[in-house]
Amino acid sequence: MDKGRIEKAKDHFGELMEAQLERIERMKAGEDWIDYDALKPIRVGIIGGDGIGPYIAAEAQRVVEHMLEDEVKSGKVELGVIEGLTIENRAEHGKPIPDDVLEEIKTYHVTLKGPTTTPRKGDPWPNIESANVAMRKELDLFANVRPVRVPREGIDWVFFRENTEGMYALGPYGYDVTEDLAVDFKVITSQGAERIIRLAFEHAKKNGIDYVTIVTKANVVKTTDGKFLKIGQKIAKEYPGIECDDWYIDIMTAKLVDPKRRTSFKVFVLPNLYGDILTDEAAEFQGGVGTAGSANIGKQYAMFEAIHGSAPRMVKEGRAQYADPASMIRAGAMMMSHLGFTERGKKLEMALDVCGQYEKKLVMTGRDTGATGREYCDYLLETVKDPTLEERWLEYQEKARAGAPA
């Protein structure tokens, strides 16, 4: 046995643990939540990203500018475009976020972001960390919030995925002890688990929701998942009006496709990797990952994004203009609600439901057999402007619940 290699592995592990203990101290110090009402202007940055990102970001920006037209004119909201978060620039600097780009991002209170490419084995790029993971850590965006709503199926879910810990936090820092032994690391802290679980219960309380589900694999991953579940069960006792249960991730993925069981679930809270898997599965009920938006919330910053990838093949094949912008636009609706423009966020959500789930006058196929992103966005803006939008939305919901065609 090569004791030298084991010692090197110990040193590597020790360095990682020192960094995590420092992070715990920062969490203990805490920060106050930002007050958007006190800001003028609220600075919103648009990030195009890679692949189809710039195409769908341009459409999302059009919609946000329309919805917040008065606030932009009055100076309450200021929109800007952040360049440089491309795989080419990141590869050139050898960093998930180049320093100058990160500093620019920090000048904005919230960002609306297109998908970015994360290099994998065989790609022509260096093995740099995911820009998303890096941004979540740098800005301490600890809560990934993903709603999925399909009225015709009786589905109304909100997922609270922990964003800064779990398998992804130390994903790039695994260690090859020998040619035959590779080790990765998973981290759960008391502070990290508590803040995401408490946020999920607070959301349920504020919205009159009486059921929260904790998802782990605590029966097998006993230390980290066990800590997450134990803290969740402790916090649940502080919310007597909310029922709380826990499920293991494997059976939970099965129950989401069980039509008799899935409609009972409401709010989920879960560690990072499980949240990534389960929310992609859930998005399929809504029309696929191209239709689902995502919020990344911290106390001082927030980032809203499409949950799908950058689809470089679409760009290579000349199909980028057919990319569906609905996911990034839905993220924009979540952003508006987060900033306090709740009615406009809700109105945009209604329009997305009408255009994407009910009427479907335009169909997105990702090819010339369907509409372009620009055509879909035009259709969406026409729908938003319709004074009878809420009535149409309610009518479609009633038909969906009755099982009738929309």
Stockholm file with secondary structure:
# STOCKHOLM 1.0

chainA/1-406         MDKGRIEKAKDHFGELMEAQLERIERMKAGEDWIDYDALKPIRVGIIGGDGIGPYIAAEAQRVVEHMLEDEVKSGKVELGVIEGLTIENRAEHGKPIPDDVLEEIKTYHVTLKGPTTTPRKGDPWPNIESANVAMRKELDLFANVRPVRVPREGIDWVFFRENTEGMYALGPYGYDVTEDLAVDFKVITSQGAERIIRLAFEHAKKNGIDYVTIVTKANVVKTTDGKFLKIGQKIAKEYPGIECDDWYIDIMTAKLVDPKRRTSFKVFVLPNLYGDILTDEAAEFQGGVGTAGSANIGKQYAMFEAIHGSAPRMVKEGRAQYADPASMIRAGAMMMSHLGFTERGKKLEMALDVCGQYEKKLVMTGRDTGATGREYCDYLLETVKDPTLEERWLEYQEKARAGAPA
#=GR chainA/1-406 SS CCHHHHHHHHHHHHHHHHHHHHHHHHHHHCCCCCCGGGCSSEEEEEECCSTTHHHHHHHHHHHHHHHTHHHHHHTSEEEEEECCCSHHHHHHHTSSSCHHHHHHHTTSSEEEECCCCCCCTTSSSCCCCCHHHHHHHHTTCCEEEEEEEEGGGTEEEEEEEECSSHHHHTGGGCEESSSSCEECCCBCCHHHHHHHHHHHHHHHHHTTCCEEEEEECTTTSTTHHHHHHHHHHHHHTTCTTSEEEEEEHHHHHHHTTCTTTGGGCCEEEECHHHHHHHHHHHHHHHTCGGGCEEEEECSSCEEEEESSCCCHHHHHTTCGGGCCCHHHHHHHHHHHHHTTCHHHHHHHHHHHHIIIIICCSSCCCSSTTSCCHHHHHHHHHHHHHCTTHHHHHHHHHHHHHHTCCC
#=GC SS_cons         CCHHHHHHHHHHHHHHHHHHHHHHHHHHHCCCCCCGGGCSSEEEEEECCSTTHHHHHHHHHHHHHHHTHHHHHHTSEEEEEECCCSHHHHHHHTSSSCHHHHHHHTTSSEEEECCCCCCCTTSSSCCCCCHHHHHHHHTTCCEEEEEEEEGGGTEEEEEEEECSSHHHHTGGGCEESSSSCEECCCBCCHHHHHHHHHHHHHHHHHTTCCEEEEEECTTTSTTHHHHHHHHHHHHHTTCTTSEEEEEEHHHHHHHTTCTTTGGGCCEEEECHHHHHHHHHHHHHHHTCGGGCEEEEECSSCEEEEESSCCCHHHHHTTCGGGCCCHHHHHHHHHHHHHTTCHHHHHHHHHHHHIIIIICCSSCCCSSTTSCCHHHHHHHHHHHHHCTTHHHHHHHHHHHHHHTCCC
//
